[in-house]
Amino acid sequence: MADHHTVMESGRCIECGAKEVDGFSCYELFGFPLVWEHRDPALYALHFWLVSCYMLQHPSNFTEEGYRLLVDLFRDAYDHDWDTAYILKKNRVESNQGS
């Protein structure tokens, strides 16, 4: 991600439309499940899905190519029911090919 924040206007994220909760922006709220998953291996197994869903809703954090690669990886992982280890392997291969 290029930025680690979101812009909130009138209590809503300008990209995804999420309402702030108790003064927390959508980025700050995103941090809560990240903490929870580090305490629970079953939740951590879903890390790719959590992070990619947030990232897909905030495309300004990417280059056009980076966003396209994430969409493709997400779609392929979902369509083919890939497990986390395989998703991470595919992501490393795709990332290295772009370098």
N, CA, C and O of each residue as an XYZ file, in Angstrom:
396
protein
N       0.832     -1.176      0.000
C       0.000      0.000      0.000
C       0.878      1.242      0.000
O       1.912      1.288      0.667
N       0.468      2.208     -0.728
C       1.216      3.454     -0.787
C       0.954      4.303      0.449
O       1.880      4.892      1.008
N      -0.282      4.369      0.870
C      -0.674      5.136      2.051
C      -1.212      4.184      3.099
O      -1.712      3.101      2.793
N      -1.096      4.610      4.327
C      -1.661      3.806      5.404
C      -2.724      4.621      6.127
O      -2.765      4.669      7.356
N      -3.566      5.246      5.352
C      -4.667      6.008      5.923
C      -5.778      6.092      4.887
O      -5.599      5.758      3.716
N      -6.910      6.543      5.352
C      -8.011      6.797      4.438
C      -8.508      8.210      4.708
O      -8.342      8.740      5.806
N      -9.110      8.804      3.709
C      -9.649     10.146      3.862
C     -11.128     10.022      4.203
O     -11.914      9.426      3.467
N     -11.470     10.597      5.328
C     -12.854     10.577      5.783
C     -13.447     11.973      5.586
O     -12.828     12.973      5.948
N     -14.634     12.032      5.017
C     -15.370     13.287      4.877
C     -16.759     13.087      5.434
O     -17.464     12.150      5.061
N     -17.146     13.974      6.326
C     -18.466     13.891      6.967
C     -18.696     12.515      7.564
O     -19.808     11.988      7.516
N     -17.638     11.929      8.132
C     -17.770     10.646      8.803
C     -17.806      9.438      7.898
O     -18.137      8.342      8.349
N     -17.472      9.609      6.624
C     -17.469      8.483      5.680
C     -16.158      8.462      4.904
O     -15.585      9.505      4.589
N     -15.693      7.245      4.603
C     -14.509      7.072      3.769
C     -14.864      7.497      2.345
O     -15.899      7.096      1.813
N     -13.997      8.315      1.726
C     -14.316      8.796      0.379
C     -14.166      7.705     -0.682
O     -14.640      7.868     -1.806
N     -13.513      6.600     -0.336
C     -13.356      5.521     -1.328
C     -14.386      4.424     -1.167
O     -15.076      4.078     -2.126
N     -14.502      3.873      0.024
C     -15.390      2.714      0.194
C     -16.755      3.091      0.754
O     -17.694      2.296      0.700
N     -16.867      4.302      1.292
C     -18.159      4.749      1.817
C     -18.459      4.312      3.238
O     -19.531      4.615      3.763
N     -17.526      3.600      3.873
C     -17.766      3.124      5.243
C     -17.913      4.311      6.196
O     -17.221      5.321      6.074
N     -18.828      4.158      7.140
C     -19.014      5.175      8.169
C     -17.995      4.951      9.275
O     -17.663      3.815      9.613
N     -17.505      6.055      9.835
C     -16.623      5.910     10.989
C     -17.437      5.383     12.162
O     -18.639      5.630     12.266
N     -16.767      4.661     13.031
C     -17.406      4.088     14.205
C     -16.616      4.546     15.419
O     -15.412      4.306     15.515
N     -17.293      5.200     16.334
C     -16.643      5.712     17.547
C     -15.404      6.539     17.220
O     -14.420      6.502     17.959
N     -15.448      7.281     16.121
C     -14.341      8.145     15.731
C     -13.220      7.458     14.967
O     -12.240      8.105     14.599
N     -13.347      6.156     14.722
C     -12.322      5.413     13.988
C     -12.623      5.429     12.491
O     -13.758      5.195     12.075
N     -11.596      5.706     11.688
C     -11.736      5.645     10.227
C     -11.806      4.182      9.799
O     -11.592      3.281     10.609
N     -12.105      3.955      8.530
C     -12.149      2.566      8.058
C     -10.762      1.927      8.159
O     -10.663      0.734      8.446
N      -9.701      2.685      7.932
C      -8.355      2.119      8.078
C      -8.084      1.725      9.526
O      -7.524      0.661      9.789
N      -8.476      2.572     10.451
C      -8.271      2.249     11.868
C      -9.103      1.040     12.272
O      -8.637      0.191     13.033
N     -10.328      0.955     11.771
C     -11.170     -0.216     12.051
C     -10.580     -1.485     11.453
O     -10.688     -2.560     12.043
N      -9.965     -1.369     10.301
C      -9.306     -2.493      9.643
C      -8.214     -3.077     10.552
O      -7.937     -4.275     10.495
N      -7.607     -2.252     11.369
C      -6.552     -2.717     12.270
C      -7.030     -3.687     13.331
O      -6.256     -4.535     13.774
N      -8.290     -3.588     13.756
C      -8.787     -4.476     14.813
C      -8.731     -5.952     14.420
O      -8.170     -6.747     15.174
N      -9.289     -6.357     13.266
C      -9.188     -7.780     12.919
C      -7.747     -8.219     12.640
O      -7.421     -9.395     12.799
N      -6.882     -7.284     12.226
C      -5.476     -7.652     12.041
C      -4.854     -8.075     13.367
O      -4.061     -9.015     13.409
N      -5.205     -7.394     14.436
C      -4.710     -7.761     15.762
C      -5.313     -9.094     16.187
O      -4.602     -9.970     16.680
N      -6.613     -9.249     15.998
C      -7.287    -10.491     16.402
C      -6.683    -11.700     15.698
O      -6.490    -12.746     16.318
N      -6.384    -11.565     14.404
C      -5.891    -12.729     13.664
C      -4.504    -13.157     14.124
O      -4.143    -14.325     13.981
N      -3.727    -12.242     14.668
C      -2.398    -12.617     15.160
C      -2.478    -13.413     16.455
O      -1.494    -14.015     16.884
N      -3.637    -13.415     17.065
C      -3.850    -14.185     18.293
C      -4.566    -15.509     18.029
O      -4.714    -16.332     18.933
N      -5.004    -15.708     16.799
C      -5.807    -16.895     16.486
C      -5.388    -17.441     15.118
O      -5.687    -16.828     14.093
N      -4.699    -18.587     15.094
C      -4.233    -19.158     13.821
C      -5.364    -19.411     12.816
O      -5.154    -19.289     11.610
N      -6.547    -19.758     13.297
C      -7.662    -20.000     12.374
C      -8.054    -18.701     11.658
O      -8.385    -18.715     10.472
N      -8.015    -17.596     12.377
C      -8.300    -16.317     11.739
C      -7.154    -15.896     10.825
O      -7.382    -15.353      9.744
N      -5.929    -16.149     11.262
C      -4.775    -15.751     10.445
C      -4.767    -16.481      9.099
O      -4.234    -15.967      8.115
N      -5.342    -17.644      9.060
C      -5.424    -18.389      7.797
C      -6.253    -17.632      6.760
O      -6.171    -17.920      5.566
N      -7.048    -16.669      7.215
C      -7.885    -15.869      6.317
C      -7.280    -14.500      6.015
O      -7.949    -13.636      5.449
N      -6.018    -14.301      6.391
C      -5.358    -12.999      6.256
C      -5.426    -12.441      4.829
O      -5.738    -11.265      4.639
N      -5.141    -13.266      3.844
C      -5.200    -12.803      2.455
C      -6.556    -12.199      2.138
O      -6.631    -11.132      1.528
N      -7.624    -12.862      2.541
C      -8.975    -12.397      2.231
C      -9.282    -11.086      2.935
O      -9.869    -10.181      2.342
N      -8.889    -10.985      4.190
C      -9.116     -9.756      4.957
C      -8.396     -8.574      4.309
O      -9.002     -7.537      4.039
N      -7.112     -8.741      4.068
C      -6.302     -7.640      3.537
C      -6.720     -7.295      2.112
O      -6.866     -6.119      1.778
N      -6.912     -8.297      1.280
C      -7.252     -7.992     -0.104
C      -8.627     -7.337     -0.220
O      -8.818     -6.467     -1.069
N      -9.584     -7.733      0.613
C     -10.895     -7.072      0.567
C     -10.765     -5.595      0.920
O     -11.368     -4.744      0.266
N      -9.979     -5.288      1.953
C      -9.759     -3.879      2.300
C      -9.079     -3.151      1.136
O      -9.491     -2.057      0.751
N      -8.052     -3.762      0.593
C      -7.265     -3.115     -0.455
C      -8.087     -2.896     -1.731
O      -7.950     -1.864     -2.387
N      -8.925     -3.848     -2.075
C      -9.755     -3.706     -3.267
C     -10.741     -2.548     -3.136
O     -11.147     -1.949     -4.132
N     -11.117     -2.245     -1.905
C     -12.049     -1.149     -1.673
C     -11.350      0.210     -1.594
O     -12.011      1.244     -1.505
N     -10.022      0.208     -1.628
C      -9.232      1.438     -1.530
C      -8.182      1.465     -2.649
O      -6.983      1.408     -2.373
N      -8.623      1.550     -3.895
C      -7.697      1.445     -5.026
C      -6.679      2.573     -5.136
O      -5.680      2.427     -5.841
N      -6.904      3.685     -4.462
C      -5.933      4.787     -4.572
C      -4.593      4.418     -3.946
O      -3.601      5.119     -4.144
N      -4.559      3.335     -3.202
C      -3.323      2.892     -2.564
C      -2.424      2.099     -3.508
O      -1.364      1.627     -3.096
N      -2.832      1.945     -4.766
C      -2.103      1.117     -5.716
C      -1.838      1.837     -7.020
O      -2.478      2.834     -7.356
N      -0.874      1.299     -7.739
C      -0.750      1.657     -9.146
C      -1.849      0.894     -9.880
O      -2.426     -0.044     -9.331
N      -2.137      1.289    -11.105
C      -3.141      0.557    -11.883
C      -2.736     -0.898    -12.053
O      -3.576     -1.791    -11.942
N      -1.455     -1.146    -12.323
C      -0.975     -2.519    -12.513
C      -1.086     -3.320    -11.219
O      -1.510     -4.476    -11.241
N      -0.714     -2.723    -10.104
C      -0.802     -3.409     -8.816
C      -2.229     -3.778     -8.471
O      -2.495     -4.869     -7.967
N      -3.146     -2.862     -8.745
C      -4.559     -3.127     -8.475
C      -5.060     -4.262     -9.370
O      -5.766     -5.157     -8.907
N      -4.692     -4.220    -10.646
C      -5.116     -5.280    -11.581
C      -4.586     -6.644    -11.134
O      -5.312     -7.637    -11.172
N      -3.325     -6.691    -10.713
C      -2.745     -7.954    -10.254
C      -3.471     -8.488     -9.025
O      -3.695     -9.693     -8.906
N      -3.842     -7.584     -8.104
C      -4.585     -8.020     -6.918
C      -5.957     -8.557     -7.298
O      -6.382     -9.596     -6.792
N      -6.648     -7.858     -8.180
C      -7.970     -8.330     -8.625
C      -7.846     -9.710     -9.261
O      -8.646    -10.601     -8.972
N      -6.854     -9.892    -10.119
C      -6.658    -11.188    -10.777
C      -6.358    -12.293     -9.772
O      -6.916    -13.387     -9.855
N      -5.471    -11.999     -8.820
C      -5.118    -12.996     -7.805
C      -6.332    -13.346     -6.952
O      -6.582    -14.520     -6.680
N      -7.081    -12.341     -6.533
C      -8.279    -12.556     -5.715
C      -9.284    -13.428     -6.469
O      -9.811    -14.401     -5.931
N      -9.535    -13.062     -7.712
C     -10.509    -13.812     -8.519
C     -10.075    -15.261     -8.700
O     -10.873    -16.181     -8.519
N      -8.807    -15.461     -9.057
C      -8.314    -16.826     -9.267
C      -8.365    -17.633     -7.969
O      -8.757    -18.800     -7.977
N      -7.975    -17.021     -6.869
C      -7.988    -17.727     -5.582
C      -9.402    -18.129     -5.195
O      -9.631    -19.234     -4.703
N     -10.342    -17.232     -5.419
C     -11.734    -17.536     -5.091
C     -12.306    -18.594     -6.031
O     -12.902    -19.574     -5.585
N     -12.121    -18.389     -7.324
C     -12.691    -19.306     -8.311
C     -12.141    -20.723     -8.191
O     -12.852    -21.692     -8.459
N     -10.870    -20.846     -7.786
C     -10.229    -22.156     -7.728
C     -10.096    -22.686     -6.295
O      -9.493    -23.735     -6.066
N     -10.662    -21.952     -5.339
C     -10.666    -22.372     -3.936
C      -9.263    -22.707     -3.436
O      -9.046    -23.730     -2.786
N      -8.308    -21.815     -3.754
C      -6.930    -22.037     -3.346
C      -6.779    -21.886     -1.843
O      -7.438    -21.050     -1.224
N      -5.913    -22.695     -1.264
C      -5.618    -22.526      0.161
C      -4.611    -21.392      0.329
O      -3.995    -20.937     -0.635
N      -4.461    -20.954      1.559
C      -3.624    -19.786      1.851
C      -2.188    -19.966      1.379
O      -1.614    -19.048      0.793
N      -1.606    -21.119      1.619
C      -0.213    -21.336      1.222
C      -0.047    -21.174     -0.284
O       0.937    -20.591     -0.740
N      -0.994    -21.681     -1.055
C      -0.896    -21.563     -2.506
C      -1.095    -20.119     -2.960
O      -0.416    -19.661     -3.880
N      -2.012    -19.405     -2.328
C      -2.233    -17.991     -2.657
C      -0.943    -17.207     -2.443
O      -0.542    -16.420     -3.300
N      -0.299    -17.421     -1.310
C       0.936    -16.705     -1.002
C       2.037    -17.056     -2.005
O       2.804    -16.188     -2.421
N       2.109    -18.323     -2.386
C       3.098    -18.743     -3.376
C       2.841    -18.058     -4.711
O       3.771    -17.547     -5.334
N       1.593    -18.044     -5.152
C       1.236    -17.398     -6.418
C       1.537    -15.903     -6.354
O       2.014    -15.323     -7.329
N       1.265    -15.285     -5.224
C       1.513    -13.861     -5.068
C       3.007    -13.555     -5.182
O       3.397    -12.570     -5.809
N       3.832    -14.395     -4.578
C       5.296    -14.192     -4.670
C       5.762    -14.330     -6.117
O       6.585    -13.542     -6.582
N       5.248    -15.313     -6.817
C       5.646    -15.532     -8.210
C       5.221    -14.334     -9.056
O       6.019    -13.827     -9.844
N       3.985    -13.877     -8.905
C       3.492    -12.732     -9.682
C       4.282    -11.476     -9.345
O       4.628    -10.699    -10.236
N       4.568    -11.274     -8.065
C       5.320    -10.085     -7.649
C       6.718    -10.092     -8.234
O       7.217     -9.050     -8.660
N       7.352    -11.246     -8.261
C       8.715    -11.344     -8.800
C       8.749    -11.185    -10.304
O       9.735    -10.690    -10.849
N       7.690    -11.595    -10.987
C       7.650    -11.433    -12.431
C       7.510     -9.966    -12.817
O       7.952     -9.555    -13.890
N       6.889     -9.173    -11.934
C       6.716     -7.755    -12.212
C       7.968     -6.948    -11.923
O       8.041     -5.780    -12.304
N       8.963     -7.542    -11.254
C      10.176     -6.804    -10.880
C      11.152     -6.721    -12.015
O      12.224     -6.133    -11.866
